[in-house]
């Protein structure tokens, strides 16, 4: 790894990390082959025989559910001629997968259980088996790691499991997965949701309803998050950048806008609560915000969410998570929207971008299978104003980085510290395998 490609001590990030095919290849060999990464949700494979394909670069992995309820994974490749055994998600009716090319069959743990015309072969080993891929679970997610010697998943995730325990991600359910391709590097797509510094211009229409200045950033092992300072009280106020006098602040309008943007699982009921509060006013001794927080906590508790580990302020706050290397997004009590960015093989200028929408299940409704939708051209879908603005800016960033006048990123040491941390953690993987050049 050329030393000039590593993150500098002052936070300067060379542009080659986003634009160079050679750097992308180094990431594939030294990062993606050794890091834990989310492959799917457990509820996507509820029954024995169910499987989900996960791809990262040129690698494809099949995650499978077995008769004893366990989850395993193995490389998605036939040992005959290399064909992929399956794509997407599905179910093996007879407990096995058949290669679509020549019909070799594999059990869901990777054992080859049938070779067509086996008598014609003279050198097949008796225990032919596709190499296993490590698979472990946390929070309802299935993680895979291509490195059999990697640390246990919980060691990799620490301290996130403790930080996120009150949100009970394992009890949420996947509503949908939406996949598209963005004309940007996977790291740029991750960056876009890992800081709030860009809100002032990238989403300036929300400044009357969002205090973007008071956001704090915290590094958590390999990971990070940002949001309201722990222990600080949530208030309804616009961005201080606007210099709006306190007498002109409309707290009701801010609350309405905040709830509309929460992405909560019970959005209709939340809006009704706000409308009722604005019409009737809060109870004596409570502010508008306090009354809403209490009612939302009661609503979530009625839906079965254990709110004992959550504070009233967390009812109207977000835990903007960064899970190294490539998962970012807001987590609320009762819902989450998470973005996963994966590199396109050999192409540093594009990324596969997945949006996971999780919500709290309705205890009175039957389970519903998650929807999977693909939009190869992202402009063919309306992603909402904020996301559309982000996607537009990502294309500008990737094109602009190609300029000879641009040498690299000069990151804000406070508001973009999560990005600096990501690059330094990546460097740890890139230099660990071969030693720093």
VEXVEX-671366 format. One record per residue (C-alpha): residue number from 1; y, x, z; residue in three letters. Coordinates in Angstrom, 1 decimal, m for minus. Layout:
% residues N
R     n        v        u        w   res
R   NUM        Y        X        Z   ALA
...
//
This chain:
% residues 437
R     n        v        u        w   res
R     1      0.0      0.0      0.0   UNK
R     2      3.3      1.7     m1.1   UNK
R     3      5.5      2.2      1.9   UNK
R     4      8.5      0.8      0.0   UNK
R     5      6.8     m2.6     m0.1   UNK
R     6      6.5     m2.9      3.6   UNK
R     7      8.9     m4.9      5.8   UNK
R     8     11.7     m2.7      7.0   UNK
R     9     12.7     m2.3     10.6   UNK
R    10     16.0     m4.2     10.0   UNK
R    11     14.1     m7.2      8.6   UNK
R    12     14.8     m6.3      4.9   UNK
R    13     11.9     m7.6      2.8   UNK
R    14     11.3     m6.0     m0.6   UNK
R    15     11.2     m8.6     m3.4   UNK
R    16      7.9     m7.2     m4.8   UNK
R    17      6.2     m9.0     m2.0   UNK
R    18      7.1    m12.3     m3.8   UNK
R    19      7.0    m11.1     m7.5   UNK
R    20      4.4     m8.4     m7.9   UNK
R    21      0.9     m9.1     m9.2   UNK
R    22     m0.3     m5.9     m7.5   UNK
R    23      1.0     m7.1     m4.1   UNK
R    24     m0.7    m10.4     m4.7   UNK
R    25     m3.9     m8.6     m5.3   UNK
R    26     m3.5     m6.6     m2.1   UNK
R    27     m3.0     m9.8     m0.2   UNK
R    28     m6.2    m11.2     m1.6   UNK
R    29     m8.3     m8.2     m0.6   UNK
R    30     m6.7     m7.4      2.7   UNK
R    31     m5.2    m10.7      4.0   UNK
R    32     m7.0    m13.7      2.7   UNK
R    33    m10.4    m12.1      3.0   UNK
R    34     m9.9    m11.5      6.7   UNK
R    35     m7.8    m14.3      8.1   UNK
R    36     m8.7    m17.8      9.5   UNK
R    37     m7.4    m20.6      7.3   UNK
R    38     m7.6    m24.3      7.4   UNK
R    39    m10.2    m25.7      4.9   UNK
R    40    m10.2    m29.4      5.7   UNK
R    41    m10.2    m32.0      8.5   UNK
R    42    m13.4    m32.9     10.3   UNK
R    43    m13.0    m36.6      9.4   UNK
R    44    m13.2    m35.6      5.7   UNK
R    45    m16.9    m34.8      6.2   UNK
R    46    m18.0    m37.5      8.7   UNK
R    47    m21.6    m38.0      7.6   UNK
R    48    m24.6    m35.6      7.2   UNK
R    49    m24.6    m34.4      3.6   UNK
R    50    m20.8    m34.6      3.1   UNK
R    51    m19.0    m31.6      1.7   UNK
R    52    m15.5    m30.4      0.9   UNK
R    53    m14.6    m27.5     m1.4   UNK
R    54    m11.9    m25.1     m0.3   UNK
R    55    m10.5    m22.5     m2.7   UNK
R    56     m8.4    m19.5     m1.9   UNK
R    57     m7.6    m17.2     m4.8   UNK
R    58    m10.8    m16.6     m6.7   UNK
R    59    m13.0    m17.6     m3.8   UNK
R    60    m14.5    m21.0     m3.3   UNK
R    61    m16.2    m22.2     m0.1   UNK
R    62    m18.2    m25.3      0.6   UNK
R    63    m17.8    m26.8      4.0   UNK
R    64    m20.7    m29.1      4.9   UNK
R    65    m21.8    m31.5      7.6   UNK
R    66    m25.5    m31.3      8.8   UNK
R    67    m28.0    m33.7     10.3   UNK
R    68    m27.3    m32.4     13.8   UNK
R    69    m23.5    m33.0     13.4   UNK
R    70    m22.7    m29.3     13.0   UNK
R    71    m20.3    m28.0     10.4   UNK
R    72    m21.2    m24.9      8.3   UNK
R    73    m19.8    m23.2      5.2   UNK
R    74    m21.1    m21.0      2.5   UNK
R    75    m19.8    m19.5     m0.7   UNK
R    76    m19.7    m22.0     m3.6   UNK
R    77    m21.7    m20.0     m6.1   UNK
R    78    m25.1    m20.3     m7.7   UNK
R    79    m27.1    m17.1     m7.3   UNK
R    80    m28.5    m17.5    m10.8   UNK
R    81    m25.6    m17.1    m13.1   UNK
R    82    m22.6    m17.6    m10.8   UNK
R    83    m21.6    m21.2    m11.6   UNK
R    84    m19.8    m23.1     m8.9   UNK
R    85    m22.1    m25.7     m7.4   UNK
R    86    m19.6    m28.4     m6.6   UNK
R    87    m15.9    m29.2     m6.8   UNK
R    88    m13.6    m31.4     m4.7   UNK
R    89    m15.4    m33.4     m2.0   UNK
R    90    m18.5    m35.5     m2.1   UNK
R    91    m21.9    m36.3     m0.7   UNK
R    92    m25.3    m34.7     m1.3   UNK
R    93    m27.6    m37.8     m1.4   UNK
R    94    m30.8    m35.8     m0.9   UNK
R    95    m29.3    m33.2      1.4   UNK
R    96    m29.1    m30.6     m1.3   UNK
R    97    m26.7    m29.5     m4.1   UNK
R    98    m28.0    m28.9     m7.6   UNK
R    99    m26.3    m26.3     m9.9   UNK
R   100    m25.0    m28.2    m12.9   UNK
R   101    m25.9    m25.3    m15.3   UNK
R   102    m29.7    m24.7    m14.8   UNK
R   103    m30.6    m27.0    m11.9   UNK
R   104    m31.2    m24.6     m9.1   UNK
R   105    m31.0    m26.5     m5.8   UNK
R   106    m29.5    m25.4     m2.5   UNK
R   107    m29.7    m26.9      1.0   UNK
R   108    m26.4    m27.5      2.8   UNK
R   109    m26.8    m24.2      4.7   UNK
R   110    m27.0    m22.2      1.4   UNK
R   111    m30.8    m21.8      1.3   UNK
R   112    m32.1    m21.9     m2.3   UNK
R   113    m34.9    m24.5     m2.1   UNK
R   114    m35.7    m24.9     m5.8   UNK
R   115    m35.7    m22.6     m8.8   UNK
R   116    m36.5    m24.3    m12.0   UNK
R   117    m39.5    m22.6    m13.7   UNK
R   118    m39.7    m20.2    m10.8   UNK
R   119    m43.0    m18.9    m12.2   UNK
R   120    m41.1    m17.2    m15.1   UNK
R   121    m39.3    m14.9    m12.7   UNK
R   122    m40.8    m11.7    m11.4   UNK
R   123    m38.3    m10.4     m8.9   UNK
R   124    m36.8    m13.3     m6.9   UNK
R   125    m36.6    m12.6     m3.2   UNK
R   126    m38.5    m15.2     m1.1   UNK
R   127    m35.5    m15.9      1.2   UNK
R   128    m32.9    m16.4     m1.5   UNK
R   129    m29.7    m17.7      0.3   UNK
R   130    m26.0    m17.9     m0.5   UNK
R   131    m24.0    m15.9      2.0   UNK
R   132    m22.6    m17.9      4.9   UNK
R   133    m18.9    m18.2      5.6   UNK
R   134    m17.8    m18.4      9.1   UNK
R   135    m16.5    m21.9     10.1   UNK
R   136    m15.1    m23.0     13.4   UNK
R   137    m13.0    m26.0     14.5   UNK
R   138    m10.0    m26.7     16.6   UNK
R   139     m7.6    m29.7     16.8   UNK
R   140     m9.7    m31.7     14.3   UNK
R   141     m9.3    m29.0     11.6   UNK
R   142    m12.1    m26.9     10.1   UNK
R   143    m11.2    m23.3      9.7   UNK
R   144    m13.0    m20.8      7.5   UNK
R   145    m12.9    m17.0      7.5   UNK
R   146    m14.5    m14.8      4.7   UNK
R   147    m14.8    m11.9      7.1   UNK
R   148    m18.0    m12.1      9.2   UNK
R   149    m16.5     m9.6     11.7   UNK
R   150    m13.3    m11.5     12.3   UNK
R   151    m12.2    m12.4     15.9   UNK
R   152    m13.1    m15.8     17.2   UNK
R   153    m10.9    m18.7     16.0   UNK
R   154     m9.4    m19.4     19.4   UNK
R   155     m8.4    m15.8     19.8   UNK
R   156     m6.7    m15.9     16.4   UNK
R   157     m4.9    m19.2     17.3   UNK
R   158     m3.7    m18.2     20.8   UNK
R   159     m1.4    m19.5     22.3   UNK
R   160     m1.1    m22.5     19.9   UNK
R   161     m4.0    m24.5     21.4   UNK
R   162     m2.2    m24.6     24.8   UNK
R   163      1.2    m25.3     23.3   UNK
R   164     m0.1    m28.2     21.1   UNK
R   165     m2.6    m29.6     23.5   UNK
R   166     m0.4    m32.6     24.6   UNK
R   167     m0.2    m33.8     21.0   UNK
R   168     m4.0    m34.3     20.7   UNK
R   169     m4.3    m33.3     17.1   UNK
R   170     m8.1    m33.7     17.4   UNK
R   171     m7.6    m37.4     17.8   UNK
R   172     m5.2    m37.9     14.9   UNK
R   173     m6.7    m38.9     11.6   UNK
R   174     m5.9    m37.7      8.1   UNK
R   175     m4.1    m40.4      6.1   UNK
R   176     m3.7    m38.5      2.9   UNK
R   177     m3.7    m35.1      1.1   UNK
R   178     m1.3    m34.6     m1.8   UNK
R   179     m1.6    m31.5     m3.9   UNK
R   180      0.8    m30.1     m6.5   UNK
R   181      1.7    m26.7     m8.0   UNK
R   182      5.1    m25.2     m7.4   UNK
R   183      6.8    m22.5     m9.5   UNK
R   184      7.2    m20.1     m6.6   UNK
R   185      5.3    m17.6     m4.5   UNK
R   186      3.1    m19.0     m1.7   UNK
R   187      5.3    m17.2      0.9   UNK
R   188      8.5    m18.7     m0.4   UNK
R   189      6.9    m22.1     m0.2   UNK
R   190      6.0    m21.4      3.5   UNK
R   191      9.5    m20.0      4.2   UNK
R   192     11.1    m23.2      3.1   UNK
R   193      9.7    m25.1      6.0   UNK
R   194      9.8    m22.3      8.6   UNK
R   195     13.5    m22.2      9.3   UNK
R   196     16.5    m24.6      9.6   UNK
R   197     19.1    m22.2      8.4   UNK
R   198     19.1    m23.8      5.0   UNK
R   199     19.9    m27.3      6.3   UNK
R   200     23.7    m26.7      6.2   UNK
R   201     23.6    m26.5      2.3   UNK
R   202     20.1    m27.4      1.2   UNK
R   203     20.2    m30.8      3.0   UNK
R   204     23.9    m31.2      3.9   UNK
R   205     23.6    m35.0      3.7   UNK
R   206     21.7    m35.0      7.1   UNK
R   207     24.4    m33.0      9.0   UNK
R   208     26.1    m36.2     10.3   UNK
R   209     22.7    m37.0     12.1   UNK
R   210     21.2    m33.6     12.9   UNK
R   211     22.3    m30.8     15.3   UNK
R   212     21.0    m27.9     13.2   UNK
R   213     22.9    m25.3     15.2   UNK
R   214     21.1    m25.7     18.6   UNK
R   215     17.7    m25.1     17.2   UNK
R   216     15.7    m22.3     18.8   UNK
R   217     12.9    m20.1     17.4   UNK
R   218      9.9    m18.8     19.4   UNK
R   219      7.2    m16.4     18.3   UNK
R   220      3.7    m17.3     19.4   UNK
R   221      1.2    m14.5     18.8   UNK
R   222      0.7    m14.4     15.0   UNK
R   223      2.3    m17.8     14.8   UNK
R   224      5.7    m19.4     15.6   UNK
R   225      7.6    m22.6     15.9   UNK
R   226     11.2    m23.9     16.1   UNK
R   227     12.9    m26.8     17.6   UNK
R   228     14.7    m27.9     20.7   UNK
R   229     15.0    m25.4     23.5   UNK
R   230     12.4    m26.1     26.2   UNK
R   231     14.0    m27.9     29.1   UNK
R   232     17.1    m28.8     27.2   UNK
R   233     18.0    m32.5     27.1   UNK
R   234     18.0    m34.2     23.7   UNK
R   235     21.3    m35.7     22.7   UNK
R   236     22.4    m37.8     19.8   UNK
R   237     25.0    m35.7     18.0   UNK
R   238     25.9    m34.5     14.6   UNK
R   239     25.9    m30.9     13.4   UNK
R   240     28.7    m29.0     15.2   UNK
R   241     29.5    m27.5     11.8   UNK
R   242     31.2    m30.9     10.9   UNK
R   243     33.7    m30.7     13.9   UNK
R   244     33.4    m34.5     14.4   UNK
R   245     35.2    m35.6     17.6   UNK
R   246     32.9    m37.0     20.2   UNK
R   247     34.9    m40.3     20.1   UNK
R   248     33.9    m40.7     16.5   UNK
R   249     30.2    m40.1     17.0   UNK
R   250     28.1    m43.2     16.3   UNK
R   251     25.0    m42.7     18.5   UNK
R   252     23.3    m45.9     17.1   UNK
R   253     23.6    m44.7     13.5   UNK
R   254     22.2    m41.3     14.5   UNK
R   255     19.3    m42.9     16.3   UNK
R   256     18.5    m45.1     13.3   UNK
R   257     18.6    m42.1     10.9   UNK
R   258     16.5    m40.0     13.2   UNK
R   259     13.8    m42.6     13.5   UNK
R   260     13.8    m43.2      9.7   UNK
R   261     13.1    m39.5      9.3   UNK
R   262     10.5    m39.1     11.9   UNK
R   263      7.6    m39.9      9.7   UNK
R   264      6.0    m41.6     12.7   UNK
R   265      2.7    m43.5     12.6   UNK
R   266      4.4    m46.7     13.7   UNK
R   267      7.5    m46.6     11.7   UNK
R   268      8.0    m50.3     11.3   UNK
R   269      7.7    m50.9     15.1   UNK
R   270     10.0    m47.9     15.7   UNK
R   271     12.7    m49.4     13.5   UNK
R   272     12.3    m52.7     15.2   UNK
R   273     12.8    m51.1     18.6   UNK
R   274     16.0    m49.4     17.4   UNK
R   275     17.3    m52.7     15.9   UNK
R   276     16.6    m54.5     19.2   UNK
R   277     18.3    m51.8     21.2   UNK
R   278     21.4    m51.8     19.0   UNK
R   279     21.6    m55.6     19.3   UNK
R   280     20.9    m56.0     23.0   UNK
R   281     22.0    m52.6     24.3   UNK
R   282     20.0    m50.4     26.6   UNK
R   283     19.0    m51.6     30.1   UNK
R   284     21.5    m50.8     32.9   UNK
R   285     21.3    m47.1     34.0   UNK
R   286     19.8    m45.9     30.7   UNK
R   287     21.4    m44.5     27.6   UNK
R   288     20.5    m45.7     24.1   UNK
R   289     18.4    m42.6     23.6   UNK
R   290     16.6    m42.8     27.0   UNK
R   291     15.7    m46.4     26.4   UNK
R   292     14.3    m45.7     23.0   UNK
R   293     12.3    m42.7     24.3   UNK
R   294     10.8    m44.8     27.0   UNK
R   295      9.8    m47.6     24.7   UNK
R   296      8.3    m45.2     22.2   UNK
R   297      6.2    m43.6     24.9   UNK
R   298      5.0    m47.0     26.0   UNK
R   299      4.1    m47.9     22.4   UNK
R   300      2.1    m44.7     21.9   UNK
R   301      0.3    m45.2     25.2   UNK
R   302     m0.6    m48.8     24.1   UNK
R   303     m2.2    m47.2     21.0   UNK
R   304     m4.4    m45.0     23.1   UNK
R   305     m2.4    m41.7     23.1   UNK
R   306     m2.5    m39.9     26.4   UNK
R   307      1.2    m39.3     26.9   UNK
R   308      0.8    m37.6     30.4   UNK
R   309      1.4    m34.2     28.9   UNK
R   310      4.6    m35.2     27.1   UNK
R   311      8.1    m35.7     28.3   UNK
R   312     10.5    m38.5     27.2   UNK
R   313     12.6    m36.0     25.3   UNK
R   314      9.5    m35.1     23.2   UNK
R   315      9.4    m38.7     22.0   UNK
R   316     12.4    m37.9     19.8   UNK
R   317     11.8    m34.2     19.2   UNK
R   318      9.7    m32.3     16.8   UNK
R   319      7.4    m29.3     17.1   UNK
R   320      8.0    m27.4     13.9   UNK
R   321      4.8    m25.4     13.7   UNK
R   322      4.1    m22.2     11.8   UNK
R   323      0.3    m21.4     11.8   UNK
R   324     m0.2    m18.0     10.2   UNK
R   325     m0.5    m17.3      7.4   UNK
R   326      0.2    m20.4      5.4   UNK
R   327      0.6    m23.7      7.3   UNK
R   328      3.9    m25.1      8.4   UNK
R   329      5.3    m28.5      9.3   UNK
R   330      6.6    m30.9     11.9   UNK
R   331      4.3    m32.4     14.6   UNK
R   332      5.5    m35.4     16.5   UNK
R   333      3.8    m37.4     19.3   UNK
R   334      1.4    m39.6     17.2   UNK
R   335      1.9    m38.0     13.7   UNK
R   336      2.2    m34.8     11.8   UNK
R   337      3.2    m33.7      8.3   UNK
R   338      1.8    m30.3      7.5   UNK
R   339      2.2    m28.1      4.4   UNK
R   340     m0.3    m25.6      3.2   UNK
R   341      0.6    m23.0      0.5   UNK
R   342     m2.2    m21.1     m1.4   UNK
R   343     m1.7    m18.4     m4.0   UNK
R   344     m2.7    m19.0     m7.6   UNK
R   345     m5.1    m16.2     m8.7   UNK
R   346     m3.2    m13.4    m10.6   UNK
R   347      0.1    m15.3    m10.6   UNK
R   348      2.7    m14.5     m7.9   UNK
R   349      5.1    m17.0     m9.4   UNK
R   350      3.1    m20.2     m8.6   UNK
R   351      1.5    m21.7     m5.5   UNK
R   352     m0.9    m24.6     m4.8   UNK
R   353      0.9    m26.7     m2.3   UNK
R   354     m0.9    m29.3     m0.2   UNK
R   355      0.7    m31.9      2.0   UNK
R   356     m1.4    m33.3      4.9   UNK
R   357     m0.2    m36.5      6.5   UNK
R   358     m1.8    m37.2      9.9   UNK
R   359     m1.3    m40.3     12.1   UNK
R   360     m2.6    m41.9     15.2   UNK
R   361     m5.4    m44.3     14.4   UNK
R   362     m5.0    m48.0     15.1   UNK
R   363     m7.7    m48.8     17.7   UNK
R   364     m8.0    m52.3     16.3   UNK
R   365     m8.5    m51.3     12.6   UNK
R   366    m11.6    m49.9     11.0   UNK
R   367    m11.5    m46.2     10.0   UNK
R   368    m10.0    m45.6      6.6   UNK
R   369    m11.0    m42.7      4.3   UNK
R   370     m8.2    m40.3      3.5   UNK
R   371     m6.6    m40.5      0.1   UNK
R   372     m6.6    m37.4     m2.1   UNK
R   373     m4.0    m37.2     m4.9   UNK
R   374     m3.2    m34.4     m7.3   UNK
R   375      0.1    m34.0     m9.2   UNK
R   376     m0.2    m30.8    m11.3   UNK
R   377      3.4    m31.2    m12.3   UNK
R   378      5.4    m31.8     m9.1   UNK
R   379      8.3    m33.5    m10.9   UNK
R   380      6.0    m36.4    m11.8   UNK
R   381      6.2    m37.7     m8.3   UNK
R   382      9.1    m38.8     m6.0   UNK
R   383      8.6    m36.6     m2.9   UNK
R   384     11.6    m38.0     m1.1   UNK
R   385     15.1    m36.5     m1.1   UNK
R   386     14.6    m33.7      1.4   UNK
R   387     11.4    m32.4     m0.2   UNK
R   388     12.8    m32.7     m3.7   UNK
R   389     15.7    m30.6     m2.6   UNK
R   390     13.4    m28.0     m1.2   UNK
R   391     11.2    m27.8     m4.3   UNK
R   392     14.3    m27.4     m6.5   UNK
R   393     15.6    m24.6     m4.4   UNK
R   394     12.2    m22.8     m4.4   UNK
R   395     12.3    m22.6     m8.2   UNK
R   396     15.8    m21.2     m8.1   UNK
R   397     14.6    m18.6     m5.5   UNK
R   398     11.6    m17.4     m7.6   UNK
R   399     13.6    m17.2    m10.8   UNK
R   400     16.5    m15.4     m9.0   UNK
R   401     14.2    m12.8     m7.4   UNK
R   402     13.4    m11.5    m10.9   UNK
R   403     17.0    m10.3    m11.3   UNK
R   404     17.5     m6.5    m11.4   UNK
R   405     20.4     m7.0     m9.1   UNK
R   406     18.2     m8.4     m6.4   UNK
R   407     16.3     m5.8     m4.3   UNK
R   408     14.9     m8.0     m1.5   UNK
R   409     15.5    m10.5      1.2   UNK
R   410     18.1     m9.9      4.0   UNK
R   411     16.9    m12.2      6.7   UNK
R   412     19.0    m13.7      9.5   UNK
R   413     17.6    m12.0     12.6   UNK
R   414     17.8    m15.3     14.7   UNK
R   415     17.5    m18.3     12.4   UNK
R   416     15.0    m16.6     10.0   UNK
R   417     13.1    m14.6     12.7   UNK
R   418      9.9    m16.7     11.9   UNK
R   419     10.0    m15.3      8.3   UNK
R   420     10.4    m11.7      9.5   UNK
R   421      7.5    m12.3     11.9   UNK
R   422      5.3    m13.6      9.1   UNK
R   423      6.0    m10.5      7.0   UNK
R   424      5.3     m8.1      9.9   UNK
R   425      2.1     m9.9     10.6   UNK
R   426      1.0     m9.7      7.0   UNK
R   427      1.8     m6.0      7.1   UNK
R   428     m0.6     m5.6     10.0   UNK
R   429     m3.4     m6.9      7.7   UNK
R   430     m2.3     m4.9      4.7   UNK
R   431     m2.2     m1.6      6.5   UNK
R   432     m5.1     m2.1      8.9   UNK
R   433     m7.7     m1.9      6.2   UNK
R   434     m6.5      1.4      4.5   UNK
R   435     m3.9      2.8      6.8   UNK
R   436     m0.2      2.8      6.0   UNK
R   437      0.7      4.9      2.9   UNK
//
